[in-house]
Amino acid sequence: MESDVPYDRNHPFDAKLLSRVPLCRGESERNAYHLVIDIRGSHWHYSCGDSLAIFPKNAPQEVMQILQHLQIDPSEEIFLPKTDEVKSIQAALEEICCITHLSKIFWDFLGQHIRSGEDIDRYRSIPFEDQPNWEIFLKNHTLLQALKLFPSFRCHSQELVGHLRPMPPRLYSIASSPTLFPDEIHLAVVMVHYKDASGEDRYGVATRYLSPQGIQLQDTIRCFLVHSHFGIPKDVSRDMIMVGPGTGVAPFRGFIWEYAARRSAGEKTGRTWLFFGSHHRHANFYYEEEWNAFLADGHLTHLDLAFSRDQAEKIYVQHRLLEHGSEVAQWILGGAHFYICGDATFMAKDVEAALIQILSQYADIQDPKAYLRTMQQEKRYMKDVY
């Protein structure tokens, strides 16, 4: 679908951050936030299921460490590749360059600009030809870590920028209803934080940027709208079954708000069934008050929860789905749309396996995989996974 907006990847819109509210409560092993972003002036007309693509900024303190290591003046000016726009090297490293994932081109360049014999010997030990170990090496070496590993490396500012990848945008599912919030986009963002192979703390570039440690309220975010195949039924009288653990629940918040808005305007809307899961109910039940309010007024027909760490045995959304297999099958045979949003590696596969089992066991469908393919063609079975 072609964009109907004057802003795109090459010409992002500067949207203002209006609010940021924690989604986690009490002591939580993770941090998540609900963001409200002002898009007035963009002339965007988004739909439920669309995404907002955000260009994050690298942490200023990490950029300064890089410049100090290379003995480069932060105010030194460079020309940006392709555009020839002039920026300071500090601004370029913060806004334009990817400094967390380095390419083979950069590592070749680094090898040509190290000076000490010790560094050269260490460089020769990099597993360039051993694909699995090379990928592990790449994953565990940011630009700053590479500079610490090869302290004799030196280069000019322009050369450095020319050998770094451009900063890629990050896509976030929109968590708001365009009918109720035409001038706002809401997002649910969980902070990415982990230890790398060396034991150092690593943070997601975009999630740190969107956290209180990054952008501040009323600051602007460079972004653009991305239309999606993923959305509510064209016929809103159709039922919806939605499976979205963690921040995978984001688009379904928008779906249910939209159904509520349509229903309040007099349209006949279908039933809604949400399967949500996370680690702990007391800390990670995102939008709990909203779901309870939707249940009370009938905008949400069913809510089933799976908090994996609240008991000895791990319980996930696919287990809840199987527990209600007979009714889920009845909804699907009755024309319901089925949605999955979130982790592609494990969750989405496990949910699909549960759905196949349900169709076979309770709907007496001989080839449930073929049935799901047909549902996909009819846009009744949709996945937004990553």
Secondary structure, DSSP 8 states (H G I E B T S, - for coil): ----SS-BTTB-EEEEEEEEEE---SS-SS-EEEEEEE-TTS-----TT-EEEEE----HHHHHHHHHHHT--TT-EEE-TTT--EEEHHHHHHHTB--SS--HHHHHHHHTS---HHHHHHHHTS-TT-HHHHHHHHHT--HHHHHHHSTT----HHHHHHTS-B---EEEE--S-TTT-TTEEEEEEE--EEE-TTS-EEE-HHHHHHSTTS--TT-EEEEEEE--S----SSTTS-EEEE--GGGGHHHHHHHHHHHHHHHTT-----EEEEEEES-HHHH-TTHHHHHHHHHHTS--EEEEEETTSSSS---HHHHHHHTHHHHHHHHHTT-EEEEEE-TTTHHHHHHHHHHHHHHHHS--S-HHHHHHHHHHTT-EEEEE-
